[in-house]
Structure formats: C-alpha cells, structure tokens
Amino acid sequence: MNTEINQKFHIFTESDYKAFNEKLIPTNYEILGIRMPALKKLAKEISTDPNVEAYLKNAEYTTYEHILLYGLVLGQLKKPSLEMIFHYLDPLILKFDNWAHVDTIISSLKVFQKYPGEVLAHFLPLKTHEGEFTKRTFAILLMDYFMSKTYIDTTLKQLSEIPQGQYYVDMAIAWAISVGLIKFYDKTLVTLEQGMFSKFVHNKAIQKARESYRITPERKELLNSLKTK
C-alpha cells in the first residue's frame, strides 16, 4: 500500500503549494505540496480498505504529508475502538513537530466526542510532557472536545496548569482561552482576572477574543481594559 500511496502523492504534488506551505509551516519534514482535499479523499479510501490495519502498522513517516495522512486515516475509521485509536495515535503524537500536524489531526478525531472522560484521562500526561507539540496537542484537545458546559471548569483549570513559555504552546492556550471567552464568557473572564496565565498568553487570548464577531462591543471594551501592560 505504501507504494500506491507514494505514486498518488507524486500525482497530487503541486510545486506552488509546496512553496506556500514551506513558508507557512516550520517543520523538519519534507513538504511535498499536497492540498488537504486530496489528502482527505485518500484517507477516506484507505480507511475503508480491508487492509487498513496493515497500513497503520507499516505506514511511512517520511514527509509532512505522510504524517497528516496517517492521522486523517485514524479520523476516518468507521466505528474504531478507543483503544485502537490510542494505540496508533500515541506514537504519532511524538512525531508532531509543527502546529498543522497537531491542529489538523486532533480536530479530525471525532470519535473523542463519545468518550470524553476516557480521552481526558488518557492524554493528561501530555500536559507536562517536555515536547512543545505534545503540550500543544493537549491544549488543542481541550479546545476541540472539552469546551462544553460539562467540562468548562475542568478545561480552564487544565489550561492554566500547562507549562507556559514555548511559543506554539502559548498560542494554543491563548486560542483556547479566546474560545472559552466566546462560549463561556463569565467563567473564562474570572480565570483571566485571576492572572493565571503569562503576560503573552493573557494578552494574546484577549486579542483573539476581541477579533471575534461573537463577542459584543461592550465585552470587547472590558477585555481591552484587562490587557497587561
């Protein structure tokens, strides 16, 4: 299957898109220049193949797109067990070295919506993992699957406990906090007022929230007054 995938990758490669992504996504992996619709279509084909587990066990991790494809295949599997997702995703997360791997793959794993308690417990160690993109994975996971009435208190607490100081971690926390301000303004505002985040995260969260059309002008004005000088 790897040979067939590489042949299709060769067909899908676009030099202009490669150059665009190389400027946008800092990564140590080679970028081929394959658009997301093509990757998602291929992922769907692989996910429904009877030999999909053979692919998951023997897939290549040689380029930026190979890793994206693998994660997208996991997201496209029909009725996978949570244990199966954990088994194949855990080692993949350790290969992430850029924001696009994290954000694209984590958001595609809709199966996590069905098992929030198990998912949070399983990935909790990522919160204090030494890797920049492992911690970002945890923050994005919280934003994508735990911004709910049931979990907002837990989410805000967990976000405040992620070690700050790494750019892509801080940006993810700020993004998540801005979403919290949109969906659960009062609770999230208290967290900001308590000064639980670094100056960078605090101000960036406010900036991103104020850019949203879903927050009223009055609330934006209040948020602006909370910016740390």
Secondary structure as a PSIPRED ss2 file (coil, helix, strand):
# PSIPRED VFORMAT (PSIPRED V4.0)

   1 M C   1.000  0.000  0.000
   2 N H   0.000  1.000  0.000
   3 T H   0.000  1.000  0.000
   4 E H   0.000  1.000  0.000
   5 I H   0.000  1.000  0.000
   6 N H   0.000  1.000  0.000
   7 Q H   0.000  1.000  0.000
   8 K H   0.000  1.000  0.000
   9 F H   0.000  1.000  0.000
  10 H H   0.000  1.000  0.000
  11 I H   0.000  1.000  0.000
  12 F H   0.000  1.000  0.000
  13 T C   1.000  0.000  0.000
  14 E C   1.000  0.000  0.000
  15 S H   0.000  1.000  0.000
  16 D H   0.000  1.000  0.000
  17 Y H   0.000  1.000  0.000
  18 K H   0.000  1.000  0.000
  19 A H   0.000  1.000  0.000
  20 F H   0.000  1.000  0.000
  21 N H   0.000  1.000  0.000
  22 E H   0.000  1.000  0.000
  23 K H   0.000  1.000  0.000
  24 L H   0.000  1.000  0.000
  25 I C   1.000  0.000  0.000
  26 P C   1.000  0.000  0.000
  27 T C   1.000  0.000  0.000
  28 N C   1.000  0.000  0.000
  29 Y C   1.000  0.000  0.000
  30 E E   0.000  0.000  1.000
  31 I C   1.000  0.000  0.000
  32 L C   1.000  0.000  0.000
  33 G C   1.000  0.000  0.000
  34 I C   1.000  0.000  0.000
  35 R C   1.000  0.000  0.000
  36 M H   0.000  1.000  0.000
  37 P H   0.000  1.000  0.000
  38 A H   0.000  1.000  0.000
  39 L H   0.000  1.000  0.000
  40 K H   0.000  1.000  0.000
  41 K H   0.000  1.000  0.000
  42 L H   0.000  1.000  0.000
  43 A H   0.000  1.000  0.000
  44 K H   0.000  1.000  0.000
  45 E H   0.000  1.000  0.000
  46 I H   0.000  1.000  0.000
  47 S H   0.000  1.000  0.000
  48 T C   1.000  0.000  0.000
  49 D C   1.000  0.000  0.000
  50 P C   1.000  0.000  0.000
  51 N C   1.000  0.000  0.000
  52 V H   0.000  1.000  0.000
  53 E H   0.000  1.000  0.000
  54 A H   0.000  1.000  0.000
  55 Y H   0.000  1.000  0.000
  56 L H   0.000  1.000  0.000
  57 K H   0.000  1.000  0.000
  58 N H   0.000  1.000  0.000
  59 A C   1.000  0.000  0.000
  60 E C   1.000  0.000  0.000
  61 Y C   1.000  0.000  0.000
  62 T C   1.000  0.000  0.000
  63 T E   0.000  0.000  1.000
  64 Y H   0.000  1.000  0.000
  65 E H   0.000  1.000  0.000
  66 H H   0.000  1.000  0.000
  67 I H   0.000  1.000  0.000
  68 L H   0.000  1.000  0.000
  69 L H   0.000  1.000  0.000
  70 Y H   0.000  1.000  0.000
  71 G H   0.000  1.000  0.000
  72 L H   0.000  1.000  0.000
  73 V H   0.000  1.000  0.000
  74 L H   0.000  1.000  0.000
  75 G H   0.000  1.000  0.000
  76 Q H   0.000  1.000  0.000
  77 L C   1.000  0.000  0.000
  78 K C   1.000  0.000  0.000
  79 K C   1.000  0.000  0.000
  80 P C   1.000  0.000  0.000
  81 S C   1.000  0.000  0.000
  82 L H   0.000  1.000  0.000
  83 E H   0.000  1.000  0.000
  84 M H   0.000  1.000  0.000
  85 I H   0.000  1.000  0.000
  86 F H   0.000  1.000  0.000
  87 H H   0.000  1.000  0.000
  88 Y H   0.000  1.000  0.000
  89 L H   0.000  1.000  0.000
  90 D H   0.000  1.000  0.000
  91 P H   0.000  1.000  0.000
  92 L H   0.000  1.000  0.000
  93 I H   0.000  1.000  0.000
  94 L C   1.000  0.000  0.000
  95 K C   1.000  0.000  0.000
  96 F C   1.000  0.000  0.000
  97 D C   1.000  0.000  0.000
  98 N C   1.000  0.000  0.000
  99 W H   0.000  1.000  0.000
 100 A H   0.000  1.000  0.000
 101 H H   0.000  1.000  0.000
 102 V H   0.000  1.000  0.000
 103 D H   0.000  1.000  0.000
 104 T H   0.000  1.000  0.000
 105 I H   0.000  1.000  0.000
 106 I H   0.000  1.000  0.000
 107 S H   0.000  1.000  0.000
 108 S H   0.000  1.000  0.000
 109 L C   1.000  0.000  0.000
 110 K H   0.000  1.000  0.000
 111 V H   0.000  1.000  0.000
 112 F H   0.000  1.000  0.000
 113 Q H   0.000  1.000  0.000
 114 K H   0.000  1.000  0.000
 115 Y C   1.000  0.000  0.000
 116 P H   0.000  1.000  0.000
 117 G H   0.000  1.000  0.000
 118 E H   0.000  1.000  0.000
 119 V H   0.000  1.000  0.000
 120 L H   0.000  1.000  0.000
 121 A H   0.000  1.000  0.000
 122 H H   0.000  1.000  0.000
 123 F H   0.000  1.000  0.000
 124 L H   0.000  1.000  0.000
 125 P H   0.000  1.000  0.000
 126 L H   0.000  1.000  0.000
 127 K H   0.000  1.000  0.000
 128 T H   0.000  1.000  0.000
 129 H C   1.000  0.000  0.000
 130 E C   1.000  0.000  0.000
 131 G C   1.000  0.000  0.000
 132 E H   0.000  1.000  0.000
 133 F H   0.000  1.000  0.000
 134 T H   0.000  1.000  0.000
 135 K H   0.000  1.000  0.000
 136 R H   0.000  1.000  0.000
 137 T H   0.000  1.000  0.000
 138 F H   0.000  1.000  0.000
 139 A H   0.000  1.000  0.000
 140 I H   0.000  1.000  0.000
 141 L H   0.000  1.000  0.000
 142 L H   0.000  1.000  0.000
 143 M H   0.000  1.000  0.000
 144 D H   0.000  1.000  0.000
 145 Y H   0.000  1.000  0.000
 146 F C   1.000  0.000  0.000
 147 M C   1.000  0.000  0.000
 148 S C   1.000  0.000  0.000
 149 K C   1.000  0.000  0.000
 150 T C   1.000  0.000  0.000
 151 Y C   1.000  0.000  0.000
 152 I H   0.000  1.000  0.000
 153 D H   0.000  1.000  0.000
 154 T H   0.000  1.000  0.000
 155 T H   0.000  1.000  0.000
 156 L H   0.000  1.000  0.000
 157 K H   0.000  1.000  0.000
 158 Q H   0.000  1.000  0.000
 159 L H   0.000  1.000  0.000
 160 S H   0.000  1.000  0.000
 161 E H   0.000  1.000  0.000
 162 I C   1.000  0.000  0.000
 163 P C   1.000  0.000  0.000
 164 Q C   1.000  0.000  0.000
 165 G C   1.000  0.000  0.000
 166 Q C   1.000  0.000  0.000
 167 Y H   0.000  1.000  0.000
 168 Y H   0.000  1.000  0.000
 169 V H   0.000  1.000  0.000
 170 D H   0.000  1.000  0.000
 171 M H   0.000  1.000  0.000
 172 A H   0.000  1.000  0.000
 173 I H   0.000  1.000  0.000
 174 A H   0.000  1.000  0.000
 175 W H   0.000  1.000  0.000
 176 A H   0.000  1.000  0.000
 177 I H   0.000  1.000  0.000
 178 S H   0.000  1.000  0.000
 179 V H   0.000  1.000  0.000
 180 G H   0.000  1.000  0.000
 181 L H   0.000  1.000  0.000
 182 I H   0.000  1.000  0.000
 183 K H   0.000  1.000  0.000
 184 F C   1.000  0.000  0.000
 185 Y H   0.000  1.000  0.000
 186 D H   0.000  1.000  0.000
 187 K H   0.000  1.000  0.000
 188 T H   0.000  1.000  0.000
 189 L H   0.000  1.000  0.000
 190 V H   0.000  1.000  0.000
 191 T H   0.000  1.000  0.000
 192 L H   0.000  1.000  0.000
 193 E H   0.000  1.000  0.000
 194 Q C   1.000  0.000  0.000
 195 G C   1.000  0.000  0.000
 196 M C   1.000  0.000  0.000
 197 F C   1.000  0.000  0.000
 198 S C   1.000  0.000  0.000
 199 K H   0.000  1.000  0.000
 200 F H   0.000  1.000  0.000
 201 V H   0.000  1.000  0.000
 202 H H   0.000  1.000  0.000
 203 N H   0.000  1.000  0.000
 204 K H   0.000  1.000  0.000
 205 A H   0.000  1.000  0.000
 206 I H   0.000  1.000  0.000
 207 Q H   0.000  1.000  0.000
 208 K H   0.000  1.000  0.000
 209 A H   0.000  1.000  0.000
 210 R H   0.000  1.000  0.000
 211 E C   1.000  0.000  0.000
 212 S C   1.000  0.000  0.000
 213 Y C   1.000  0.000  0.000
 214 R C   1.000  0.000  0.000
 215 I C   1.000  0.000  0.000
 216 T C   1.000  0.000  0.000
 217 P H   0.000  1.000  0.000
 218 E H   0.000  1.000  0.000
 219 R H   0.000  1.000  0.000
 220 K H   0.000  1.000  0.000
 221 E H   0.000  1.000  0.000
 222 L H   0.000  1.000  0.000
 223 L H   0.000  1.000  0.000
 224 N H   0.000  1.000  0.000
 225 S H   0.000  1.000  0.000
 226 L C   1.000  0.000  0.000
 227 K C   1.000  0.000  0.000
 228 T C   1.000  0.000  0.000
 229 K C   1.000  0.000  0.000
